Amino acid sequence: MPQFVHLHNHSHYSLLDGACKIGDLIGAAVKCEMPALAITDHGNMFGAIEFYRAARKQGIKPIIGVEAYVAPGSRKERKTDRRVADTSFHLVLLAKNKQGYQNLMRLVSIGYLEGFYYRPRIDKEVLREYHEGIIAFSACLKGEVPYYLLKKGYEEARRCALEYREIFKDDYYLEIHNHGIPEEDEVRKGLVELSKELSIPLVATNDVHYLKREHYLPHDVLICIQTGKDRDDPNRLRYTTDQIYFKTPDEMARTFAEYEGAVSITGEIADKCNLDLDFRVALPNFQIPSDARAQTLDEYLEQLAFEGARRRFGQISTEVEERLRHELGIIKRMGYSGYFLIVMDFINFARSQDIPVGPGRGSAAGSLVSYCLGITNIDPLKYNLIFERFLNPERVTMPDIDIDFCYERREEIIEYVKRKYGEQNVTQIITFGTMAARAVIRDVGRVLKLRYGEVDRIAKMIPSGPGVTLEKALENVPELRKLAEQDDLHKQLVDYSRTLEGLARHASTHAAGVVITPNALTNYTPLYKSPQGDVTTQYDMKMLEHIGVLKMDFLGLRTLTVIHKTVKALAEKGIHIDIDNIPLDDPDTYDLFSKGETVGVFQFESSGMRDYLRKLKPQVFEDLIAMNA
């Protein structure tokens, strides 16, 4: 008999509602010896790739899904039907295969880009268009069929169930719950009748929002953080059950003892889901100019690299030629010629528009090809910089060139890239803020109605800095450990905070990241639209790198803007400075550095760095390089 599989699970990417980290969810499935597991976050696929990779690593079959929001009528309508409890119904969708996965990406993107009204909504029109490869469940009490059973009667529910079956055929299931909520009993009876009459199979799920039953109270606090309420508010949103945790197969069998087939069918549904994602590098199509001698991207890159070398060095020495051929060989073998040409192109555009561009930073400065193409302005041979730190055939990862642009004109570069590669193929990248140690103490303290000054004092006991967790703080700060044992309220503060620490709190737009795909973005990533109207990917930088699409960091640097304006202002007074050819051996400049008079000097202006300068007193450029490293 197929084993029970959890098919309705909310990770912490159901923001401020799900309290399960992805690794913990998968760990629970491994412990229960489940062969498969689904992720079904509310209206989004933020965690889909992280979940897919982590599950595969643990030998669990990943089932990517979403608990979608379906509009009562058209997704484009913005009027609430006052007879409907909300502006949307829930519907669980699972991808059976690659086509289903791509359709899910399209559906959740449509929800944000076309149907957003309180929630990212789709409708039956787009479900009909993009249903292939997808399994659907009727969902929880907020599903359309359960709503009709409770509010409009059996016939309306029957009509609705038939409509969904007409869309999904044999891949539509009536989902039954038993969380101890009275309305579920009534709905379950109706669903059983519908199943018998219409031959639509039942499936038993637990609407998992947290891992363990004892996480009910911290999860309740999480809901308060979401709604901005305190725990004692009688009118706040709250879950009336402590049963929405990751139950074992035995617990599920006992919970649904009358519906054995609905439990075992979860394994059959899992068997139908066989998603195999092939993460290959997918670079946008760079068009070779029609007047170029080269026929291929490799040939064109080599042509431009040697032309650039002649501009940079005049006569090409044996050292330059050997280094160029070495780098070009690696670039060609790894299939990244197009990458360098794309970067070169938009940097050339920026310079043609008098938009300040940085000289290069990070490991990309170790590439002679980048220097010859004008991507960087630092000679790697002069400073003995190593190419393999940037691109290493032993470590198959996409090249990563961080490019600084004038802070005020960064958007012009992005608009150029959109025009060149297509509006549908370019967008910015999402990032997630998490509940870090100090922040989660403040959030939980507010919900528990502790005095602000008291919460602030406790939060400041936690050392600042990256990688600091509450666990580490409790080990290393006796005062904090003592406070956690002081009384029930402070114990709750620390215990709840430890459970919620590290969960995603909100989504925002990455300050620099831009992604460019060969064709429509929704073939590679679902899209998100922020409350401010910014369209981004639903996958963050790390996950985009894993799926193989081209991501760039377009950094808006205020220092570049200041330098550019300063050079212009000086030019108006007849003082002309070539910022790319300033002397690197000026004694007066080193005197200023040695005195720590570097306020406003990029990466040398912090108080710690200025103290460091006064102690070491740099005298040559290599001293500054070493200090900044």
Buried (B, 14 or more C-beta within 10 A) or exposed (E): EBBBBBBBBBBBBBBBBBBBBBBBBBBBBBEBEBBBBBBBBBBBBBBBBBBBBBBBEBEBBBBBBBBBBBBBEEBEBEEBEEEBBBBBBBBBBBBBBBBBBBBBBBBBBBBBBBBBBEBBBBBBBBBEEBBEBBBBBBBBBBBBBBBBBBEBEEEBBBEBBBBBBEBBEEBBBBBBBBBEBEEBEBBBEBBBBBBEEBEBBBBBBBBBBBBBEEBBBBBBBBBBBBBEBEBEBEEBEBBEBBBBBBBBBEBBBEBBEEBEEBBBBBBBBBEEBBBEBEEEBBBBEBEBEEEEEBEEBBBBBBBBBBEBBEEBBEEBEEEBEEBBEBBBEBBBEBEBBBBBBBBBBBBBBBEEEEBBBBEBBBBBBBBBBBBBBBBBBBBBEEEEBEBBEBBBEEEEEBBBBBBBBBBBBBEBBBEBBBEBBBEBBBBBBBBBEEBBBBBBBBBBBBBBEBEEEBBBEBBEBBEEEEEBBBEEBBEEBEEBBEBBEEEEEBEBBBBBBBBBBBBBBEBBBBEBBBBBBBBBBBBBBBBBBBEEEEBBBBBBBEBBBBBBBBBBBBBBBEBBBBBBEEBEEEEEEEEEEEEEEEEEEEEEBBEEBBEBBBEEBBEBEEEEBBEBBEEBEBBEBEBBEEBEE
